[in-house]
């Protein structure tokens, strides 16, 4: 079977719209390796930018500092991570 990207629309509690897209399994493994420490703990300074770069496709090119609040950054990147892991 060939990889077919799936997308999901997401609206934050702040009312902003985002589109998530999953990645091939090899890229997901790479993201997990880069975004966690040796014990598997997620490192925000690494994982959040990876979610914004590879999973959040609309708006494209977001950085952590473009979010007005930590709460929305955390909400969006957590939702993107959940989508990456489950496809839902």
C-alpha positions in Angstrom: 0.0 0.0 0.0 1.2 3.5 -0.8 1.0 6.3 1.7 -2.0 8.6 1.2 -1.9 11.8 3.3 -5.0 12.5 5.4 -6.0 16.0 6.6 -8.1 17.3 9.4 -9.5 20.7 10.0 -9.0 22.1 13.5 -10.5 25.2 15.2 -8.8 26.4 18.3 -10.7 27.8 21.3 -9.4 31.2 20.2 -11.4 30.7 17.0 -8.4 30.3 14.6 -8.5 27.7 11.9 -5.8 25.2 11.1 -5.3 22.2 8.8 -3.3 19.2 9.9 -1.8 16.6 7.5 -0.2 13.4 8.5 3.2 12.2 7.3 4.6 8.9 6.2 5.6 6.5 9.0 9.3 7.0 8.4 8.9 10.8 8.9 6.8 10.2 12.0 9.5 8.0 13.5 12.0 10.8 12.7 9.8 13.4 14.4 9.4 11.2 17.5 13.1 10.6 17.7 13.9 14.4 17.4 11.2 15.6 19.7 11.8 13.3 22.7 14.6 12.7 25.1 16.3 9.4 25.7 13.5 8.3 28.1 10.8 9.1 25.6 9.7 12.4 27.3 8.4 15.0 24.9 10.6 18.1 24.7 8.4 21.2 23.9 11.3 23.2 22.4 11.8 20.4 19.9 8.4 18.8 19.4 6.3 22.0 19.0 8.4 23.3 16.1 8.3 19.9 14.4 4.5 19.8 14.7 4.3 23.3 13.2 6.7 22.4 10.4 5.5 19.0 9.4 1.8 18.6 10.6 0.2 22.0 10.6 0.0 22.8 6.9 -2.5 25.7 7.0 -1.4 28.3 7.8 2.0 27.2 6.5 5.3 28.2 8.1 4.1 29.0 11.6 6.6 29.5 14.4 6.1 29.2 18.1 6.4 33.0 18.5 3.6 33.8 16.2 1.0 32.5 18.7 -0.4 35.2 20.9 -0.6 32.9 23.9 1.1 29.8 25.2 -2.3 28.2 25.7 -3.2 28.3 22.0 0.3 27.2 21.0 0.0 24.2 23.3 -3.6 23.5 22.2 -2.7 23.5 18.5 0.5 21.5 18.8 -1.1 18.9 21.2 -4.0 18.5 18.7 -1.5 18.1 15.8 0.5 15.5 17.8 -2.6 13.6 18.6 -3.6 13.7 14.9 -0.1 12.5 13.9 -0.3 9.5 16.3 -3.9 8.5 15.7 -5.1 10.0 12.4 -8.1 11.4 14.2 
